[in-house]
Amino acid sequence: MSKHIDSEQKLERVLTQALKGLPLRRAPGTLELHVANELEQRAALPWWRVSFAHWPAAPRVAFVAVCVALVAATILGGVFAFAGDRSFNEATAMVLSWVHPFLAVVSSAGGVATLLVGIIPPLWLYGGMALGIMLYVALFGLGAAAYRLYLRPSSVGDDS
C-alpha cells in the first residue's frame, strides 16, 4: 500500500514540475476592459431588469399574488362564460359533470397499468428498464460523438 502512495506522490511531483514549465497564456488586452464594462452595466440595471431570483422580496410576493389572481380570474371567467346566466353553483356542477368522465378514464387507465404491471414477470420489467437505460446511454454517447466530430467549431482548442 505504501508503494502505491509513493508512486502517486512521485507522479504528482513530476506532473507539477511539467506544468510549471509551461508558459502562461496571456488573455487578450481588451478582455479585462470588456469584463469590467459588462459588470458595471449589469450592476447598473434596475431590479426589474435582473433575474426574478434577485428581485426584492416584496415585489416577488406581489408578482406571484397578481399571477395567482389572474389565473383564478381567468378560470372563473371561463366558468361563467360557459355557464351563461346560470348561478355559480349550477355552473360549478356543470363543469364538474364534464370533468367526471375524464377522471373516470384516468382512473381506468391507472387500473389497467396496475393490472399489466402485476401480470408482466419482474424479470421482463427489469430487462426493459435495463434496455431503456442502455439505449439512453447509447443516445448520449452518439450525441457526444456527433458533437465532437461534426458540430464543434474547428477553432476550439487551436493555438493559432
Long-range contacts (C-beta under 8 A, 24 or more apart in sequence): none
